[in-house]
Amino acid sequence: MLYLFIISMLILFYHIFLYPILLRFVGIFTKIKTKRSLTSFPTITVLCPAFNEEKHIEAKIKSFLQLDYPQDKIKLIVISDDSTDKTNEIVRQYTAEHNIELVVQKPRRGKPSGHNLVEPRIDTDFVLSTDANSIFQPDAVLHLVKAITQGENIGLVSGELRLVKENKDDSGEGIYWKYENFIKKQESKIVGLVGANGSIFLIRRELFSQIHPASVDDFERALIVREKKYQVKYCPQALVTEFVSEKSSSEIKRKIRIISREWFALLRHHRLLNPFLYPAASFVLISHKLIRWLLPVFSIFIIFSNLALYRSHRIFPIILIAQLAVYFLGILGLHLEKSDKQNALTKLPAYWVAMNYSALLALYKFVSGQQQTTWSTKR
C-alpha cells in the first residue's frame, strides 16, 4: 500500500506541478523565431458549426466581417446542425452581400460530420475551424497565418480562447484556462502541441481530411498532423473570447462527452504513444493528456492507500484530512451552485471535483464503448 500511495502521489504531483515547471525550465533555453511579415495572403475557409446559436451567431458573423484580413481571401461557411431556432434566419441575412455561406446539415449529426459534409468543396490554402460562440479579435487570423507560414513543417496552429465573465460569478474554469494556456505556450516552444483549441485553429488544407463522426475535432486533427510528422504550434496572440461558465456543474456533461471521445481518438492513433516512433508527441500525450484523464483513478488510489496506512505514521492522518477537506468543500460548492450561491473558498475545489467526476465517467464510457456524436451548447 505504501508503494501505491507514493507512486500515485508522485504522478499527481508530476502532472500538476513538476511537468509545467520542467517545461518552463527547458523553455528558458529555447529560442523563439521572430515572425516574418506576410508578403502575400493565402486563401482561407472558415468553418463554423452551429446548433441553436441564435444568441451568439450574429456577434460571431460581425466579428468575422471585422477581421483584419483581406475579405477577398477569406470566406465563412456556417454549418447549421439542423438548428430549430433562428440561427439559419440570422445567417441568411448576411449571405447575399458578404462572403458568407449557410449549409444546413440534416438530420443533426454533430460537428465532425458537418466538417465532413463541406470538406470535399474546400478549395483554399488553409482551413480555420471555430465555434459559433467564440468571438474573433480583429487580428486573430493574421496572427495565425503568420505563425503557420514560419515553416513548411508546421501543419496546424492553435489560437487562444480567453474566457470573460458575463456576470460577477464564474466557476474555477477561468483559473484552469490560464493554467492550461501556460502549459500550451511552453509545449509549443519545445515539443509542440498534441491538441488544438476548438474555438480557433488553422490547418493546412492538405491535412484537413474526413474525420470520424464521433471525433473531438480539435484533438484528433492535431493527432493526425503529428502522425504525418508535421508540427502543431500555439499562437497566444490569436484570440477569441467566450463567456466563462458560471457553474462547475454546468461543465460536467460537456467534459464527459469531450474526454470520452478523446479516449477513442487516442485509441485510433495509439501509435503516437510509442516513444521510439514519436518521442516528443508521446511525452506530451502521456504527461499532459493521459495522466489528466486518469487523475480520478490515482485520486482513488491515494485515498484508499491512505486509509490503509492511517495508523502507520502521524503524517497519514493529516494527508487524509486534507484530502477529505478538499472533496467536502468541492461537493459543498457544487451543492451551493444549485441554489445560485458561490463561495470563494469552494470555487476551485468544486471545479476539481466536477472535472474528476467527469473524467471518471468518461473513462467508464470509453471502457464500455459508448460514443456520442452530437453536442449541446452550454455557454
C-alpha atoms as one frame of an Amber mdcrd trajectory, in Angstrom:
protein
   0.000   0.000   0.000   2.869   2.357   0.716   4.212   1.944  -2.832   0.735
   2.537  -4.298   0.368   5.685  -2.195   3.806   7.052  -3.106   3.533   6.275
  -6.830   0.040   7.786  -7.080   1.110  10.901  -5.185   4.191  11.292  -7.379
   2.125  11.001 -10.568  -0.341  13.584  -9.244   2.494  15.929  -8.246   4.288
  15.421 -11.566   1.217  16.236 -13.646   0.065  19.310 -11.719   3.380  20.868
 -10.709   6.537  19.176 -11.996   5.537  18.900 -15.683   4.766  22.651 -16.054
   7.938  23.522 -14.102  10.014  21.226 -16.320   8.542  22.795 -19.465   9.195
  26.267 -18.150  12.798  25.432 -17.237  13.602  23.949 -20.653  11.716  26.790
 -22.323  14.119  29.340 -20.839  16.864  27.914 -23.062  14.670  27.606 -26.157
  14.786  30.444 -28.655  11.623  31.577 -30.384  11.926  32.533 -34.041  10.884
  36.077 -34.876   7.795  36.031 -37.074   8.332  37.268 -40.601   5.989  39.788
 -42.171   3.488  38.438 -44.676   4.416  39.052 -48.300   1.143  37.548 -49.553
  -2.181  36.479 -48.071  -3.165  32.821 -48.504  -6.821  31.923 -49.008  -8.795
  30.652 -46.009 -12.123  28.914 -45.475 -13.577  29.467 -42.007 -15.833  26.648
 -40.798 -18.305  27.495 -38.041 -20.639  24.682 -36.971 -23.697  25.914 -35.079
 -26.625  24.320 -33.321 -29.306  26.677 -31.989 -26.878  29.596 -31.620 -29.312
  32.469 -32.153 -27.872  34.252 -29.093 -24.315  34.306 -30.465 -24.286  33.797
 -34.230 -24.764  37.443 -35.253 -21.948  38.608 -32.971 -19.819  35.844 -34.460
 -20.547  36.952 -38.028 -19.848  40.601 -37.221 -16.510  39.663 -35.662 -15.682
  37.743 -38.874 -16.538  40.765 -41.029 -14.290  42.972 -38.875 -11.236  40.742
 -39.270  -8.028  42.483 -40.263  -7.616  40.228 -43.287  -8.404  40.804 -46.999
 -12.068  39.898 -47.450 -11.424  38.525 -50.933  -9.042  35.961 -49.413 -11.317
  34.588 -46.704 -14.830  33.159 -46.579 -17.099  31.864 -43.831 -19.246  28.730
 -44.014 -21.755  28.408 -41.182 -22.756  24.751 -40.861 -26.108  24.705 -39.103
 -26.621  21.312 -37.499 -30.358  21.247 -38.224 -30.917  24.221 -35.905 -34.509
  24.704 -34.759 -34.233  28.309 -33.543 -33.486  31.490 -35.568 -29.859  30.610
 -36.331 -30.460  29.905 -40.041 -32.614  33.007 -40.461 -29.944  35.255 -38.943
 -27.154  33.810 -41.110 -29.213  34.222 -44.303 -29.389  37.969 -43.664 -25.638
  38.126 -44.411 -25.199  35.619 -47.234 -26.316  37.844 -50.120 -23.845  40.713
 -49.670 -20.913  39.052 -47.921 -18.519  36.129 -48.395 -20.672  34.044 -46.070
 -22.466  30.796 -46.857 -25.017  28.775 -44.923 -25.008  24.982 -45.135 -27.725
  23.098 -43.256 -26.917  19.578 -42.121 -29.979  17.345 -41.926 -30.529  15.360
 -39.801 -28.449  16.601 -36.891 -25.167  14.646 -36.785 -22.645  16.806 -34.912
 -19.609  18.972 -35.652 -17.277  16.337 -37.218 -19.996  15.255 -39.667 -20.603
  18.904 -40.514 -16.921  19.295 -41.360 -17.033  16.096 -43.417 -20.065  17.432
 -45.290 -18.270  20.519 -46.631 -14.704  19.140 -46.796 -14.805  17.999 -50.480
 -15.684  21.505 -51.701 -12.960  23.416 -49.825 -10.509  24.873 -52.358  -8.481
  27.306 -50.226  -4.912  27.094 -48.904  -5.970  26.795 -45.261  -8.996  25.877
 -43.172  -9.888  27.697 -39.969 -12.135  25.877 -37.510 -14.051  27.879 -34.928
 -17.130  27.803 -32.668 -20.250  29.921 -33.023 -19.958  31.455 -29.560 -16.253
  32.318 -29.903 -15.839  35.953 -30.918 -12.831  36.823 -33.099 -10.448  39.585
 -32.176  -9.734  41.625 -35.350  -6.106  40.476 -35.744  -6.673  36.819 -34.769
  -6.483  35.321 -38.283  -3.498  37.464 -39.225  -1.535  36.102 -36.264  -2.451
  32.500 -37.140  -1.326  32.912 -40.748   1.970  34.486 -39.686   2.579  31.592
 -37.301   1.761  28.760 -39.714   3.836  30.216 -42.561   7.023  30.323 -40.472
   7.945  26.834 -41.665   6.737  24.219 -44.147   6.717  21.616 -41.351   4.060
  23.490 -39.339   0.742  21.839 -40.142  -1.599  23.351 -37.576  -1.613  26.421
 -35.337  -3.965  26.802 -32.396  -5.115  30.174 -31.139  -6.120  31.111 -27.611
  -9.547  31.111 -26.029  -9.892  33.883 -23.474 -12.776  33.462 -21.053 -14.565
  36.571 -19.846 -17.168  36.992 -17.126 -20.728  37.678 -18.232 -21.783  38.250
 -14.644 -19.849  38.577 -11.400 -19.821  34.817 -10.802 -17.728  32.169 -12.520
 -16.594  28.638 -11.899 -12.938  27.730 -11.448 -12.747  27.327 -15.230 -11.140
  30.731 -15.730  -8.205  29.817 -13.475  -7.925  26.403 -15.142  -7.701  28.011
 -18.610  -4.887  30.310 -17.515  -3.013  27.243 -16.255  -3.787  25.311 -19.442
  -2.705  28.152 -21.729   0.592  28.471 -19.851   1.313  24.779 -20.451   0.406
  25.058 -24.147   2.716  28.012 -24.567   5.651  26.073 -23.090   4.860  22.879
 -25.047   4.691  24.823 -28.300   8.154  26.287 -27.737   9.770  22.921 -27.005
   7.976  19.868 -28.416   4.730  21.123 -29.977   1.112  20.512 -29.012  -0.944
  17.312 -29.230  -4.259  19.138 -29.203  -5.710  22.347 -30.575  -8.271  24.790
 -29.260 -11.603  24.006 -30.890 -12.578  27.672 -30.674  -9.858  28.693 -33.130
  -7.245  26.742 -35.061  -5.777  26.990 -38.559  -4.750  23.895 -40.520  -3.256
  23.314 -43.974  -5.884  22.218 -46.490  -3.972  19.078 -47.471  -4.077  17.932
 -43.842  -7.789  18.666 -43.399  -9.413  15.345 -44.293 -12.540  13.357 -43.478
 -12.709  12.518 -39.787 -14.542  10.047 -37.538 -18.130  11.279 -36.900 -17.684
  10.819 -33.132 -14.345  12.607 -33.061 -13.222  15.510 -30.898 -12.236  17.526
 -33.943  -9.588  19.791 -32.411  -7.825  16.932 -30.622  -7.898  14.315 -33.366
  -6.826  16.689 -36.134  -3.770  17.594 -34.065  -3.009  13.878 -33.682  -3.335
  13.374 -37.441  -0.949  16.264 -38.082   1.596  14.878 -35.603   1.260  11.393
 -37.111   2.198  12.850 -40.508   5.340  14.363 -38.952   4.107  17.963 -39.034
   4.320  20.312 -36.052   1.400  21.714 -34.061   2.079  25.173 -32.640   0.359
  27.584 -30.283  -0.218  31.261 -31.055  -1.498  33.067 -27.930  -1.851  36.336
 -29.865  -4.666  34.814 -31.981  -7.575  35.458 -29.639 -11.225  34.563 -29.461
 -13.398  35.273 -26.430 -16.206  33.366 -24.761 -18.168  33.850 -21.592 -16.855
  31.711 -18.760 -19.129  29.099 -17.215 -20.707  30.403 -14.035 -21.080  26.942
 -12.528 -18.702  23.990 -12.471 -21.703  21.655 -12.566 -22.768  23.080 -15.945
 -19.499  21.810 -17.454 -19.838  18.190 -16.329 -21.825  16.789 -19.273 -19.654
  18.644 -21.783 -16.436  17.387 -20.182 -17.708  13.805 -20.069 -18.511  13.958
 -23.780 -15.188  15.555 -24.725 -12.903  13.329 -22.644 -14.659  10.081 -23.607
 -14.347  10.980 -27.293 -10.698  11.917 -26.802 -10.077   8.423 -25.428 -11.481
   6.911 -28.634  -9.459   9.338 -30.771  -6.257   8.353 -28.985  -7.126   4.692
 -29.499  -7.375   5.347 -33.252  -3.917   6.961 -33.175  -2.280   4.832 -30.481
   0.994   4.733 -32.464   1.679   8.228 -31.138   2.181   6.733 -27.673   5.236
   4.861 -28.941   8.269   6.857 -27.686  10.548   5.200 -30.264   8.434   6.398
 -33.191   7.156   9.688 -31.774   9.295  10.687 -28.770   8.029  14.267 -28.438
   4.357  13.502 -29.087   4.303  10.515 -26.722   5.928  12.567 -23.949   3.299
  15.311 -24.211   0.387  12.893 -24.660   1.281  10.964 -21.521   2.279  13.957
 -19.383  -0.495  16.325 -20.423  -3.429  14.202 -21.544  -3.275  10.594 -20.390
  -2.426  11.335 -16.759  -5.097  14.041 -16.612  -7.778  11.662 -17.824  -6.645
   9.128 -15.194  -6.423  11.606 -12.295  -9.633  10.318 -10.636  -8.192   6.787
 -10.646  -4.972   7.951  -8.990  -7.018  10.049  -6.546  -8.991   6.953  -5.544
  -5.746   5.013  -5.139  -4.411   7.748  -2.859  -7.482   7.813  -0.626  -7.735
   4.037  -0.172  -3.997   3.533   0.333  -4.051   6.480   2.757  -6.823   4.783
   4.739  -4.830   1.558   4.867  -1.760   3.462   6.100  -3.696   5.626   8.544
  -2.100   4.235  11.702   1.399   3.633  10.342   2.625   7.228  10.723   1.219
  10.501  12.034   1.621  12.152   8.609  -1.054   9.957   7.028  -3.997  11.242
   9.140  -3.002  14.799   8.195  -2.883  13.940   4.481  -6.225  12.129   4.707
  -7.909  15.055   6.454  -6.540  17.447   3.820  -7.919  15.268   1.020 -11.321
  14.888   2.630 -11.468  18.643   3.245 -10.912  19.335  -0.476 -13.631  16.886
  -1.512 -16.018  18.159   1.162 -15.530  21.758   0.014 -15.908  20.657  -3.596
 -19.174  18.815  -3.010 -20.417  21.710  -0.871 -19.541  24.131  -3.657 -21.452
  22.089  -6.241 -24.422  21.951  -3.867 -24.315  25.741  -3.350 -24.306  26.250
  -7.110 -27.720  24.590  -7.323 -29.168  27.453  -5.286 -27.122  30.055  -7.217
 -24.760  30.603  -4.328 -20.994  30.625  -4.608 -18.153  30.967  -2.188 -14.541
  31.837  -2.984 -13.379  29.027  -0.695 -15.355  26.348  -2.556 -14.865  27.542
  -6.159 -11.648  25.685  -7.015 -12.480  22.519  -5.013 -15.867  22.412  -6.784
 -14.177  22.621 -10.189 -11.641  19.951  -9.178 -14.410  17.578  -8.023 -16.528
  18.254 -11.124 -13.638  17.625 -13.522 -12.510  14.443 -11.745 -16.075  13.168
 -11.707 -16.352  13.955 -15.433 -13.054  12.183 -16.209 -14.154   9.104 -14.251
 -17.474   8.837 -16.091 -15.712   9.496 -19.400 -13.344   6.601 -18.674 -16.352
   4.387 -17.960 -17.960   5.420 -21.266 -14.724   4.629 -23.104 -14.284   1.228
 -21.466 -17.939   0.353 -22.134 -17.686   1.529 -25.760 -20.191   4.382 -25.600
 -19.621   7.116 -28.217 -21.612  10.325 -28.745 -21.688  12.312 -31.976 -23.792
  15.391 -31.161 -23.324  18.109 -28.588 -25.381  20.533 -26.525 -24.498  24.183
 -26.193 -23.610  25.087 -22.630 -22.229  28.606 -22.668
